[in-house]
Amino acid sequence: MGIIDYLYMGIVGIFSLGCIIYGIRLAIKTRKENIKQYIKNKNQRKIKFENNGTKH
């Protein structure tokens, strides 16, 4: 009975560790994409503002 418990704990531990690592990698990836999108939008807003400034 003890060996089965240790095997079960090992499988659950490895699975949960894999899920945690996957979640962290996914969070880092989405954060990088959000930062890129933010910089892109910021630059576009700056260009629009400059265009509006020259019209007035």
C-alpha positions in Angstrom: 0.0 0.0 0.0 2.8 2.4 0.8 4.5 2.0 -2.7 1.2 2.9 -4.4 0.8 6.0 -2.3 4.3 7.1 -3.2 3.7 6.5 -6.9 0.4 8.5 -6.7 2.1 11.3 -4.9 4.9 11.4 -7.4 2.5 11.5 -10.4 0.4 14.2 -8.8 3.5 16.2 -7.9 4.9 16.1 -11.4 1.6 16.9 -13.0 1.0 19.9 -10.7 4.6 21.1 -11.2 4.1 20.9 -15.0 0.9 22.9 -14.7 2.5 25.6 -12.6 5.4 25.9 -15.1 3.0 26.0 -18.1 0.9 28.7 -16.4 4.0 30.8 -15.7 5.2 30.5 -19.2 1.8 31.4 -20.6 1.6 34.4 -18.3 5.0 35.7 -19.4 4.1 35.2 -23.1 0.8 37.1 -22.7 2.5 39.9 -20.8 5.1 40.3 -23.5 2.4 40.5 -26.1 0.5 43.0 -24.0 3.6 45.2 -23.7 4.2 45.1 -27.4 0.6 46.0 -28.1 0.7 48.9 -25.6 3.9 50.3 -27.1 2.3 50.0 -30.6 -0.8 51.8 -29.5 1.2 54.4 -27.7 3.2 55.2 -30.8 0.0 55.4 -32.9 -1.6 57.8 -30.4 1.5 59.9 -30.6 1.3 60.1 -34.4 -2.4 60.9 -34.3 -1.7 63.7 -31.8 1.1 65.2 -33.9 -1.2 65.1 -37.0 -4.0 66.8 -35.1 -1.5 69.4 -33.7 -0.4 70.4 -37.2 -4.0 70.9 -38.4 -4.9 73.5 -35.8 
